[in-house]
């Protein structure tokens, strides 16, 4: 239908009296209801309050034609004034002037009602002096002056017109306020300004220039980059004031919304303030939409336009933007070659590229995965460091180099968490460096860090040492010492702590750790000297005071063992200086130590007296006897030399258990190496009423048995207190897990998870972390599929699963076999073994190299020089390379050949369960090969038991 025909039909419908559903005002409605003029007047007032001046004027005209009273006339003039103001707001100045002059001619008596629009018209047409003459006297407060001030607030677009107008004296408040605002606007648009500098003290809250204050401060916040503050200040500008349009423009600048094409002035302002940002924003949005849609065609169309605009406006950023687009496209699953075609070729591999690649790999890989993948991430950050040093982004010996080395050390530490030794070097895999000719400083660093095994990453120990050499900071030494302590290498730990102590002589922590190491290896004199030095630095530390007590007590044990009673007596005096020996349990230990000194001096009478005193202090002669037996064991004195009171009959197991609880409680309070007397252990173990002791007492006894390497006794005592809910239930479950042998990997892990969940419920995150770390070490030490088990550690257990795990454990009555305490030789843990991923590089890493799958002559020659293969060549493995790789990774001989057969038959994503179902013979061959190499076979008892537990849940 044409426009003329629609217009004709519309006019006919209006003449025929058809209903009009438009919300516009209809004068005929008021003509029909003029019997209620007050109602019509109220509607006019409502229309004026809502700013609908045109409809209000039409209604007022109809009302005035029907009832021309003075009040209705005033309402009509006010409607005319509102209409003039709306024309001024629309910048229709000639129309407003014609309408105003006609109203003044028709209604001369109501001229005062038109003061505000009249003053506004004068201000908009440049006649500022005419309005300011009315405000020349500051004391005048009549209605005319108030209308002039309102007009200034609503229609004055430039405060400079008032500041430079001679109609007001120079010291007039309005002129001073206008000058203050004008100076602030000039300053805020030319240089950075703070809110204190923009105080605008001459502008009061009631001044006509008050709406300019939040605008000026919003502009200052905009240039400072404080977008939230700028938005809040811009929204505080009144909507009916003169600076309101400027506040709206500022809000659009903040949102970077490009103006419409029909606003040339605003477009010019946007281009001057934001430059090319609006166009770039449109291009960025279209490119992001194309990437989100994952359509290569849309991406190929949008990226060249974006790069072209960037080349014209921000040429230095083009290279980095191309590199970012590569990784963003990879996240959107766009083929790499399609991105390179859209960008015009491959992107350069500089330091920024390797930084983006490292961040991408860290996000795409979980923190605990195949150590080879983590090693590849570390190699990427090495590439970043070497290129950054060559480009000059990072200076040799700077804090930035130390920070990158620390990051690489943490990644290598995660990759080598399955290893105990500090000499473990994760391999690079098939990753090869591609250095451009340039500064030799990075190459010398590369040779220094990889001089032992050039094809492997340096150890975290070497990386921490190099970082500490560059930046002598406490945090580096603390992390380095923590890493060495976790690896249980005491010699290197002492080296690190000594270096820490030398670098920071005022730190107490290295002294305390060195003292603990010296105490552990029996160097009590050095431990005492270190503790005294640490206490001079921190005399209020309770930990150091307990360590001093413990070392002095160890001196007493040594002197008793050497039968030097006088020196043991001096040690007792030293203990008295450290703590008040009149308080229990220190007093009980002091009495027992005096009895042992009397034993060394062969004074039986004095020994009996001390024994009786100790029995009175304990309230139990059996506890006194047990304490002396434990002191005799710690002092290497035979129990037959003790002069004890003769007993008429053997004590019951209940009495022995309660006496052992008292001894263990004293040992825990004083941190002494005391436990359950060896002669009592079989009797306590045979007790059928152990649960009567209570969970706290059972925990003390189980901890003592665990310290004495009595796994069978710890197993029984912890199990006796696990069933009943208590505050120490988590500790009992954890002790039960620690008492199990290493071959029961699944049982240990399930109990550690249960203990961690119980600890979390009571808010003890430290103990939960301890239990989970023990479970994690158990998994990495002896499980064939560590990734699956490690993922299960993060899962939370509900109440039913906790009770089911505990009930299942309590039904397993078979205690572990006792292991003769001996110093076990540290052995290297086996690396993690994965059936599903045999690529040295993750699939996401393929874009780090150029055309790895291309079969042209140049690419084949490049792969030959670098020793890499394409995916089509990967399955044809040289037997010699296979044997070397199996020996290097600690794999059973022949397992790679079997996995190649699995890949050829079932594909790269082959599942071991699928192999079991579809080819049992191949599965059995894999299982036999793994068992021959010392690995757990798939589907072993531990794996089946975990599956059954999951099924039961």
C-alpha angles and dihedrals in degrees: 000000000000124000093247092052092049089050092050092049091049093052091049091051091052092049092048091058097245114165115271113216095187115121090227119116115272113207093198089064090061091042089059093048103044090122085085106050093164090059091050091048090052090051090052091051089050092051091049092051090052093049096248094135097159095057091041091053092050092050092046091052092053091046093049092049090055100039112016097190124150092253092050089047091054089049089051092050091049089052090052090050091051089050091051089051091052090052089051089052090052089051091243094141100160092050091048091050093050093048093047094049091050092052092048089051094048097041109031092157092062096050093119090064088061096053096104098050089041091054090044091054091049091051093048092049093051101257095125094147092063090061096040092054088068090055096047093110110059091201094061109104103166124132092265092058092047090052090050092052091048089051090051091052094048106034111023104107098179122041088196089073089064094039092057099035116114093205089089126051117254095251095050112128093232093052092047091048092048091050091049092052092045092051091047092051091050093048098044093053094049107043141006113283134187126221090250090059089050097054093130092202093177092062114082127198092255095046119115086237095056093103088062094064098072090042093055092048091046090055090050091051090048092057091045090056094245096136097169092053091046092052092049093050093045091052089052091065108103112250093226095053130099096251093051094099089051090051090052090051090050091052090053089049089052092051089041089227108165112236122242121272092250093064104078094164093051090044090054091050092049092050091048095048102033101025111200094345099110092054091043091050091054091049093046091050092050091048092049090049090052092049091048091052088054091220113143092203094057091045091051090054099045102042098061091053091051093048091048092053091046091050090054097045109022108019096166090060097053096091095049091045090053090051091049091049090054093058094040089053091049089054087051090052094245114154113259095230092054089055092048091051090051091049094046097248143341118321120245117262102229130144092283091054093053090046090055091046092052093050091047092051093047091053095045096049126062115240093250113048140114107334089226091063091051089049089055090053090051090050089053091054089049088056089050092051094049094048092045090054091048092049092046094241089121121034122220111260094015129134089250090061090049091050092052091047090052090051091051090047091054092049092048088047090055090047091052100042088114089062129078100194122084090218094069111123117195112224124241090229112205091335113124129189118243105196123177120221110270143095112013093212094089092046091053089050089050091051091047095050096043101033096116098051110007093194093055137066117254117260120264087245090061092044093051090048093051091048091049090050090055099041118026098207131149093229092058093050091046093052092043092051091047091053093050092046091052089053090053095229102144097181094056091040089059090050092052094045092048090053089049091049092050093049095046110026092174094060116104097194098075090047091051093049093046089051091052091050092049090049091049093055093043100255092136097163092055090044091052092049092050092048092050090050090049092049090054087059095042113018095170098058112121091197091058091047091053091047090051090051092048094049092047090051089050088053089054091051090050093050091048089051089051089047091240100142095169091057091047088053089054089050089053090053089051089052088053090055090051097049139006105265093199091075124081133276090020090053092054092050091048092052091049090048090052088052090053091048088053088050091054090049090050092240103146094173094053089045092054091049092053090046092054090047090050091049090053091049092051094038086225127079090201092061090049090051092049092050091052090048091054092047089051089052093049089048094046091240118143114249090227090073092062114106101218132166113270115249123219093214139004115276121247123254090249092058091046092051093050092046090050089052090056091050093048091047090054091047092051093048093051097033092236125156093245125132142153115326109253094233091056098051099082091049093049091044091055093051112120094196101057092129089067089072094070130237096278093053092044090052091053092050094045092051090050091050090049090052089051092050091244097144094168092055093044088049092054097041094048091047091052091061101036099082101062118067111247142147091265098045092111091055092049092050090049092050089051089053093049091051092059119095121253093251090068091069096152094049092049093049094048091049092048090051090050092049091049092051092049090050092051091053090060092043098253102137093164093061091043090055090049092053093046092049090053089050091048093051089049091053095047092045101055116001125105096210104039096160093062093047093045091053090054091056091070092056116099123228125225126218094269093051092048093052091044092053092048093046091048091051094048090054088058097084097169107110120212120262116260114255118213106241109249137143106272117215114242111245131191114259119236116253120249113274121211127188096194106050119050098152115109088215129048115243090250090062094065092090090061088077131053118253099333090172096044113115098199118126095254094050093046090051092047091052090048092053093047095042095239131130138214120242091257091054097043097088094057100080124179108239091227091053088047093054093046092049092048091050092046095050095040094244126152115264113267097016094114091056089053093049091050088054090050091050093049092049103038104019133246094299094056115159119213090224090056090051089051092052101042104032112024093170093057090046092052090049090053091048093050091048092051094046089050089055093050098257126128111261118239111264094027123156094271093053093045092049092053091050091050091050091052091048092050091051 
